Every structure is written in C-alpha cells, then in structure tokens.
Amino acid sequence: MNQEKLAKLQAKVPVGGTAHRKVVVHRTAIFSLKKLEISGIEEVNMFTNQGTVIHFNNPKVQASPAVNTFTITGYTETKQLTEMLPRILNQLGAGSLTSLRRLAQALSKQFVGGKAPLTTGEDDDDEVPDLLENLDEASKNEAN
C-alpha cells in the first residue's frame, strides 16, 4: 500500500470515540441517626470503681435505638458514695453493696470512742492561745 493512502485512511478513522462525562451523584448519608428525646428523667447516677458517683441533676437524655446509644448532657457533680448513701441504696448492684460493706467496716475502725480521728496537723486544743508579748508596749514603740 501507498504511504499517502494509508495516512488518509488513518486520519478518517476516529480513535477513542467521543468522551462521555461520568455523572457523579452526591448522596447524603443513607442511614441517618434519629435521636429521640427522653423526658421525665430527674437524675442520673454513674458509679465508678473508685467509690465515687458522677451525679447528673435534671439531665437532658437522648437515645438512638438503632445503634443502642444513649447521650446524657447536663451539669455534673462528682460525689463520694457516702454522700449519696440514703438516696441511692436501691440503685446499688451486688458488687457495689460488697464495696459498701468494706467501706462501712473501714469507717467503723477509724472512729474510736465515738469521735472521728484527728487529721494531720490538727490539734486537740480548742482554747485561745496565750499572748506572748504585750501589745500596749508594741503600740507605744511604733508611735515613737
């Protein structure tokens, strides 16, 4: 074949065809999490292993049942278990009750003779200390 004829044939043949643009479909999340507001909850207590209680008073509680998640928001207070005792006895589980018994035994050992033990640096002296110098003489010296 002739080179010129071959070049003309090659020029006529389209290579690759026309370009088609790919249509990108932007979708929002298919699975949207629905949060349900749970009202009527007056308090939430979370018990820690250190013997403290994280206490929420009048919290805002939201639940997402699809993913088994609860959200608790509000003002928190971290309190000792002994501070919350009368109100939370019905909320304690079996493990908490045994730790409560150990705590009660430890407290009963600390209290001797009906009195709480003295803390470090605390004296058993409730009297006013005596003055070591005469204040009248000190004020006269300052005036001079």
Secondary structure, DSSP 4 states (H G I P E B T S, - for coil): --HHHHHHHHHHS-SS----PPPPPP---SSPPPPEEE----EEEEE-TTSEEEEEES-EEEEETTTTEEEEES-EEEEETTTTHHHHGGG--HHHHHHHHHHHHHHHHH-BTTBPPPPTT--S--SPPPPSS-HHHHHHHHH-
